[in-house]
Protein backbone atom coordinates (compact mmCIF):
# COMPACT_ATOMS: atom_id res chain seq x y z
CA UNK A 1 0.00 0.00 0.00
CA UNK A 2 2.83 2.35 0.86
CA UNK A 3 4.34 1.72 -2.58
CA UNK A 4 1.09 2.71 -4.34
CA UNK A 5 0.74 5.89 -2.29
CA UNK A 6 4.33 6.90 -3.11
CA UNK A 7 3.76 6.22 -6.81
CA UNK A 8 0.59 8.36 -6.83
CA UNK A 9 2.39 11.19 -5.04
CA UNK A 10 5.18 11.17 -7.62
CA UNK A 11 2.73 11.05 -10.53
CA UNK A 12 0.87 14.08 -9.19
CA UNK A 13 4.11 15.96 -8.53
CA UNK A 14 5.57 15.28 -11.99
CA UNK A 15 2.28 16.18 -13.69
CA UNK A 16 2.01 19.41 -11.71
CA UNK A 17 5.57 20.43 -12.60
CA UNK A 18 4.93 19.68 -16.30
CA UNK A 19 1.67 21.67 -16.28
CA UNK A 20 3.36 24.57 -14.47
CA UNK A 21 6.19 24.72 -17.01
CA UNK A 22 3.79 24.62 -19.98
CA UNK A 23 1.56 27.21 -18.27
CA UNK A 24 4.45 29.60 -17.69
CA UNK A 25 5.59 29.22 -21.31
CA UNK A 26 2.04 29.94 -22.51
CA UNK A 27 1.62 32.97 -20.22
CA UNK A 28 4.97 34.37 -21.33
CA UNK A 29 3.85 34.10 -24.94
CA UNK A 30 6.73 31.84 -25.96
CA UNK A 31 4.33 29.01 -26.81
CA UNK A 32 0.87 29.11 -28.33
CA UNK A 33 -2.02 28.80 -25.91
CA UNK A 34 -3.57 26.16 -28.18
CA UNK A 35 -2.33 22.77 -26.91
CA UNK A 36 -2.54 21.31 -30.42
CA UNK A 37 0.03 23.86 -31.59
CA UNK A 38 2.11 24.06 -28.39
CA UNK A 39 2.80 20.32 -28.24
CA UNK A 40 3.47 18.31 -31.36
CA UNK A 41 0.62 15.82 -31.67
CA UNK A 42 -1.69 17.81 -29.41
CA UNK A 43 -3.81 16.07 -26.79
CA UNK A 44 -2.74 12.62 -27.98
CA UNK A 45 0.86 13.51 -27.09
CA UNK A 46 -0.28 14.73 -23.68
CA UNK A 47 -1.73 11.25 -23.11
CA UNK A 48 1.59 9.66 -24.09
CA UNK A 49 3.45 12.02 -21.80
CA UNK A 50 1.09 11.05 -18.95
CA UNK A 51 1.83 7.35 -19.63
CA UNK A 52 5.57 8.05 -19.45
CA UNK A 53 5.04 9.92 -16.16
CA UNK A 54 2.98 6.98 -14.83
CA UNK A 55 5.71 4.49 -15.75
CA UNK A 56 8.38 6.61 -14.09
CA UNK A 57 6.18 7.10 -11.03
CA UNK A 58 5.74 3.35 -10.68
CA UNK A 59 9.48 2.68 -10.95
CA UNK A 60 10.80 5.49 -8.74
CA UNK A 61 9.54 4.21 -5.37
CA UNK A 62 11.16 0.85 -6.09
CA UNK A 63 14.48 2.41 -7.10
CA UNK A 64 14.44 5.46 -4.85
CA UNK A 65 13.99 3.73 -1.48
CA UNK A 66 16.53 1.36 -0.02
CA UNK A 67 17.93 -0.30 3.09
CA UNK A 68 21.50 -0.29 4.30
CA UNK A 69 23.13 -2.03 7.23
CA UNK A 70 25.89 -0.39 9.24
CA UNK A 71 27.88 -3.04 11.03
CA UNK A 72 29.10 -2.44 14.57
CA UNK A 73 31.15 -5.55 15.39
CA UNK A 74 31.41 -4.70 19.09
CA UNK A 75 27.64 -5.15 19.50
CA UNK A 76 27.37 -8.69 18.16
CA UNK A 77 24.04 -10.34 18.95
CA UNK A 78 23.56 -8.02 21.95
CA UNK A 79 22.24 -5.45 19.47
CA UNK A 80 18.86 -7.20 19.40
CA UNK A 81 16.88 -6.10 22.47
CA UNK A 82 15.33 -8.72 24.68
CA UNK A 83 11.52 -8.81 24.62
CA UNK A 84 11.53 -9.61 28.37
CA UNK A 85 13.19 -6.24 28.98
CA UNK A 86 10.30 -4.49 27.24
CA UNK A 87 12.34 -4.14 24.07
CA UNK A 88 14.63 -1.61 25.69
CA UNK A 89 17.98 -0.91 24.11
CA UNK A 90 20.88 -2.45 26.02
CA UNK A 91 23.07 0.12 27.79
CA UNK A 92 26.10 -1.03 25.79
CA UNK A 93 24.52 0.43 22.64
CA UNK A 94 23.70 3.81 24.20
CA UNK A 95 26.98 5.30 23.01
CA UNK A 96 26.23 4.27 19.42
CA UNK A 97 22.71 5.68 19.60
CA UNK A 98 24.13 9.03 20.71
CA UNK A 99 26.49 9.01 17.71
CA UNK A 100 23.60 8.14 15.39
CA UNK A 101 21.48 10.96 16.86
CA UNK A 102 24.37 13.39 16.35
CA UNK A 103 24.81 12.28 12.71
CA UNK A 104 21.10 12.80 12.02
CA UNK A 105 21.11 16.26 13.61
CA UNK A 106 24.17 17.18 11.53
CA UNK A 107 22.26 16.20 8.36
CA UNK A 108 19.16 18.23 9.31
CA UNK A 109 17.01 15.49 10.82
CA UNK A 110 15.14 15.23 14.10
CA UNK A 111 13.47 12.34 15.88
CA UNK A 112 9.84 11.87 14.92
CA UNK A 113 7.30 13.39 17.30
CA UNK A 114 5.21 11.14 19.55
CA UNK A 115 2.17 9.65 17.90
CA UNK A 116 -1.46 10.27 18.85
CA UNK A 117 -1.54 7.59 21.53
CA UNK A 118 1.16 9.41 23.48
CA UNK A 119 3.74 6.67 22.98
CA UNK A 120 7.29 7.68 22.18
CA UNK A 121 8.05 6.30 18.68
CA UNK A 122 11.76 6.92 19.25
CA UNK A 123 11.90 4.06 21.72
CA UNK A 124 9.35 1.98 19.87
CA UNK A 125 9.71 -1.70 19.32
CA UNK A 126 8.33 -3.78 16.50
CA UNK A 127 8.07 -7.44 15.70
CA UNK A 128 10.37 -8.76 12.99
CA UNK A 129 9.25 -11.58 10.65
CA UNK A 130 10.66 -14.17 13.08
CA UNK A 131 8.49 -12.75 15.88
CA UNK A 132 11.34 -11.20 17.90
CA UNK A 133 11.00 -7.69 19.30
CA UNK A 134 13.55 -5.14 18.13
CA UNK A 135 14.35 -1.45 18.62
CA UNK A 136 13.18 1.12 16.07
CA UNK A 137 13.88 4.87 15.79
CA UNK A 138 12.37 7.19 13.18
CA UNK A 139 13.91 10.44 12.02
CA UNK A 140 12.51 13.13 9.74
CA UNK A 141 13.77 16.36 8.21
CA UNK A 142 13.53 19.49 10.33
CA UNK A 143 12.87 21.85 7.41
CA UNK A 144 9.24 21.90 6.32
CA UNK A 145 10.27 23.07 2.85
CA UNK A 146 12.56 20.05 2.41
CA UNK A 147 9.84 17.75 3.74
CA UNK A 148 7.33 19.16 1.24
CA UNK A 149 9.85 18.83 -1.60
CA UNK A 150 10.12 15.12 -0.72
CA UNK A 151 6.31 14.84 -0.48
CA UNK A 152 6.56 14.05 3.24
CA UNK A 153 8.37 10.80 2.41
CA UNK A 154 11.48 11.93 4.28
CA UNK A 155 11.40 9.49 7.20
CA UNK A 156 14.47 7.36 7.80
CA UNK A 157 13.92 4.35 10.02
CA UNK A 158 16.73 2.87 12.13
CA UNK A 159 16.39 -0.69 13.40
CA UNK A 160 18.67 -2.72 15.62
CA UNK A 161 19.81 -5.91 13.96
CA UNK A 162 22.38 -8.48 15.03
CA UNK A 163 25.78 -6.88 14.62
CA UNK A 164 24.67 -3.32 13.91
CA UNK A 165 21.88 -1.08 12.65
CA UNK A 166 19.63 -1.19 9.59
CA UNK A 167 18.69 2.13 7.97
CA UNK A 168 15.71 2.43 5.60
CA UNK A 169 14.60 5.47 3.61
CA UNK A 170 15.00 7.60 0.51
CA UNK A 171 18.23 6.44 -1.18
CA UNK A 172 19.84 9.84 -1.73
CA UNK A 173 19.19 10.98 1.86
CA UNK A 174 20.12 7.58 3.23
CA UNK A 175 23.53 7.72 1.54
CA UNK A 176 24.32 11.05 3.22
CA UNK A 177 23.13 9.98 6.66
CA UNK A 178 24.76 6.54 6.59
CA UNK A 179 28.12 7.98 5.50
CA UNK A 180 27.88 10.46 8.38
CA UNK A 181 27.01 7.68 10.82
CA UNK A 182 29.87 5.47 9.57
CA UNK A 183 32.29 8.38 9.85
CA UNK A 184 31.27 8.98 13.47
CA UNK A 185 31.42 5.28 14.36
CA UNK A 186 34.98 5.04 12.97
CA UNK A 187 36.19 8.11 14.88
HELIX and SHEET records of a PDB file:
HELIX    1   1 UNK A    2  UNK A   28  1                                  27    
HELIX    2   2 UNK A   35  UNK A   38  1                                   4    
HELIX    3   3 UNK A   42  UNK A   64  1                                  23    
HELIX    4   4 UNK A   76  UNK A   79  5                                   4    
HELIX    5   5 UNK A   83  UNK A   85  5                                   3    
HELIX    6   6 UNK A   91  UNK A   93  5                                   3    
HELIX    7   7 UNK A   94  UNK A  106  1                                  13    
HELIX    8   8 UNK A  121  UNK A  123  5                                   3    
HELIX    9   9 UNK A  144  UNK A  149  1                                   6    
HELIX   10  10 UNK A  171  UNK A  186  1                                  16    
SHEET    1   A 5 UNK A  65  UNK A  71  0                                        
SHEET    2   A 5 UNK A 164  UNK A 170 -1                                        
SHEET    3   A 5 UNK A 156  UNK A 161 -1                                        
SHEET    4   A 5 UNK A 133  UNK A 141 -1                                        
SHEET    5   A 5 UNK A 109  UNK A 111 -1                                        
SHEET    1   B 5 UNK A  65  UNK A  71  0                                        
SHEET    2   B 5 UNK A 164  UNK A 170 -1                                        
SHEET    3   B 5 UNK A 156  UNK A 161 -1                                        
SHEET    4   B 5 UNK A 133  UNK A 141 -1                                        
SHEET    5   B 5 UNK A 124  UNK A 127 -1                                        
END                                                                             
